[in-house]
């Protein structure tokens, strides 16, 4: 039996074969602790780490010293939001702004800080899944210390106006953070010339290894001062304790180097496949596309098929197609996505939404096969529902 067609790239991308070779080589050959620079093997490991830092800095046009390696974007989000708050509190800027559709690792940080006395504003979104810049502008005060808005939503693929939001935050004297994880493989970012002071990235959303990511924190004005949220050996200038994951970091650097080379080709090719699949589904099914179709990632579709429950659809297609009914970070129990609830309320459209995420390994010849699977499975489920 052939393997199911993988359409869950928003949850995790397969590691690029070239990146995998780098991870294997470094795991085998560069095994010393990169903090043990007193001997040659430790120095060799440290050089691998700094090469990767330079690769990532080159891709995002920032300084190497502005990057802190983490175990992924969840940790990067925690370090950014929780780590910046002590200095904000000292400055009397305890008002924080985020959106209702952020990743759980961002929302949980704001919930925690609110319990510690911070005042939090959570911006809503329109039916297209985007925040209102006017609402953001009206929410900013002279006590606002941080605004955190994701670049691209992991469930709908909808892009947020982060440069405009960052500019509004900066003009109000607040710092701006963005979780850029979902956008990394498709959206270029020039950090040197952007009003972004903190940004989170993850390897496994960008054809790199799992368990590794990085946090950008600006050292230009306004310089971001962070307090650590983990304590130990003082690695990463005291901001992230723990022995560095040398093979993972090498893979992360290589993954972003490949994105620099492939980003235009990937965006155009995968976007054309997504549009083809969407057209073929719409020809037969009563499909609603959830989210702004003009401002979204080229690989992502959030869909609702009238009368079809996504969990039943996933069960019927489990041997044929891998896709997601909601965020993979919240599938311990089935509940309506907080993102779709923010867009449509507690409606059938929100409850029955599911996500298809294409990627580099998606082939053109698979599009009609995928459409046929969904059309046939949906017809069977609708027939059962009316029997």
Beta strands, then each sheet from edge to edge (+ up, - down):
strand 1: 5-6
strand 2: 67-70
strand 3: 95-99
strand 4: 119-123
strand 5: 144-148
strand 6: 175-179
strand 7: 198-202
strand 8: 213-217
strand 9: 287-289
strand 10: 300-305
strand 11: 321-322
strand 12: 353-357
sheet 1: 1+ 11+
sheet 2: 2+ 8- 7+ 6+ 5+ 3+ 4+
sheet 3: 9+ 10- 12+
end
